[in-house]
Structures are given as C-alpha cells and as structure tokens.
Amino acid sequence: MTAGIKMMTVPSQVAEAFGEARHLTVMERLALAKLLLESVLVSELSEETDWSARGLAAFQKDWDNAEDAIYDNWREQYGVPTR
C-alpha cells in the first residue's frame, strides 16, 4: 500500500455488482458509469438548487418592504434611461 492512500471497504452488494459489470462491454460499462455519476450529481444539484431558491426567497422577503420601495424605481429616481 502506498503511503497516504487509505483502502476503502466495499460493501458486498457493490462488490457483487462490480463483478457482474466486468462481463459488460466497454461501452456498456461506460454507460453504466455515466448513469451512476448522473444519479449522484442530480441529487446534489437538486439540493443546491433548493438552497439557492431558499436563499433567494429570503433575500426577496428582506428587500421587498415599504422602507425600500423608493429604490424599486431607481432608474426614474436617478434619471437613468432604460436605453
């Protein structure tokens, strides 16, 4: 074992699936790897999107109030043309 590299314990179900995957063609294994990676990324992206949406909602709630309403028409307030 190389210094600094820790061996990972593989659950039996994963080892069994990997053993079965060895019988697949290269293209089939690549397709399987892509599907597995996407299944992880989709979950993470979904969680990230949820946090972004919550943050945006909180930000909008914070800034959408009567005290700051004067800034809603900032272009008009400061004489900035829309183009």
KOLSE-479653 format. One record per residue (C-alpha): z, y, x; residue in three letters. Coordinates in pm, 1 decimal. Each point is the difference from the previous one (the first is absolute). Layout:
BEGIN
<<Z, Y, X>, ALA>;
...
REM end
This chain:
BEGIN
<<0.0, 0.0, 0.0>, MET>;
<<-93.4, 346.4, 128.0>, THR>;
<<287.6, 242.1, 55.8>, ALA>;
<<44.0, 237.9, -292.6>, GLY>;
<<-191.8, -213.4, -252.4>, ILE>;
<<211.9, -154.4, -271.8>, LYS>;
<<-130.0, -309.8, -173.1>, MET>;
<<-19.5, 22.5, -376.2>, MET>;
<<128.9, -274.5, -226.8>, THR>;
<<-273.9, -97.4, -242.7>, VAL>;
<<101.3, -122.9, -345.0>, PRO>;
<<-121.6, -352.4, -78.0>, SER>;
<<-227.2, 120.3, -283.6>, GLN>;
<<-174.0, 241.2, 237.2>, VAL>;
<<-39.8, -267.5, 266.5>, ALA>;
<<-144.8, -237.4, -259.2>, GLU>;
<<-245.2, 262.4, -129.0>, ALA>;
<<-101.3, 83.3, 356.0>, PHE>;
<<-63.1, -367.8, 67.1>, GLY>;
<<-225.9, -17.8, -304.4>, GLU>;
<<-177.8, 322.0, 101.0>, ALA>;
<<-101.7, -157.6, 331.7>, ARG>;
<<-247.2, -213.7, -195.4>, HIS>;
<<-177.9, 308.7, -136.0>, LEU>;
<<-307.3, 150.7, 159.3>, THR>;
<<34.5, 316.7, 205.7>, VAL>;
<<-140.4, 208.9, -285.1>, MET>;
<<239.3, -160.7, -249.4>, GLU>;
<<296.6, 68.5, 230.1>, ARG>;
<<-112.9, 360.5, 44.0>, LEU>;
<<-25.5, 40.5, -377.6>, ALA>;
<<348.0, -148.7, -40.7>, LEU>;
<<141.5, 229.0, 270.0>, ALA>;
<<-158.0, 301.8, -171.0>, LYS>;
<<147.8, -97.3, -336.6>, LEU>;
<<345.4, -52.7, 150.7>, LEU>;
<<-9.4, 333.0, 182.1>, LEU>;
<<-120.0, 184.2, -310.2>, GLU>;
<<279.1, -157.7, -206.4>, SER>;
<<255.1, 153.7, 237.1>, VAL>;
<<-173.2, 336.6, 30.0>, LEU>;
<<-54.2, 43.9, -373.7>, VAL>;
<<372.0, -46.3, -57.7>, SER>;
<<89.0, 252.0, 272.2>, GLU>;
<<-259.5, 251.4, -117.3>, LEU>;
<<125.4, -32.6, -356.7>, SER>;
<<356.9, 70.8, 113.3>, GLU>;
<<-119.9, 295.7, 207.7>, GLU>;
<<-194.7, 138.2, -296.5>, THR>;
<<308.5, -33.3, -220.9>, ASP>;
<<209.1, 198.9, 250.2>, TRP>;
<<-271.3, 266.1, 29.9>, SER>;
<<-23.6, 34.4, -378.4>, ALA>;
<<378.0, 31.2, -30.1>, ARG>;
<<7.8, 260.5, 275.0>, GLY>;
<<-279.3, 200.3, -160.8>, LEU>;
<<170.7, -14.1, -340.5>, ALA>;
<<326.0, 124.0, 151.3>, ALA>;
<<-183.3, 276.2, 187.1>, PHE>;
<<-181.9, 112.6, -315.6>, GLN>;
<<322.8, -3.0, -200.0>, LYS>;
<<167.7, 210.6, 267.1>, ASP>;
<<-278.3, 258.6, 11.7>, TRP>;
<<-98.5, 10.7, -367.8>, ASP>;
<<259.7, 244.1, -129.8>, ASN>;
<<20.9, 347.9, -149.5>, ALA>;
<<124.4, 160.9, 322.7>, GLU>;
<<-310.0, -107.2, 189.4>, ASP>;
<<-248.5, 61.0, -284.0>, ALA>;
<<-108.6, 325.6, 163.5>, ILE>;
<<-154.7, -203.0, 282.6>, TYR>;
<<-208.7, -213.1, -237.0>, ASP>;
<<-264.7, 274.7, -4.0>, ASN>;
<<32.2, 88.6, 366.3>, TRP>;
<<-368.5, 84.8, 38.9>, ARG>;
<<28.5, 264.3, -271.2>, GLU>;
<<337.8, 118.0, 132.6>, GLN>;
<<-137.9, 56.9, 350.7>, TYR>;
<<-356.7, 94.1, -91.7>, GLY>;
<<-163.3, -308.1, 151.9>, VAL>;
<<-340.5, -81.5, -154.7>, PRO>;
<<-74.7, -357.2, -107.3>, THR>;
<<-338.1, 26.9, 184.3>, ARG>;
REM end
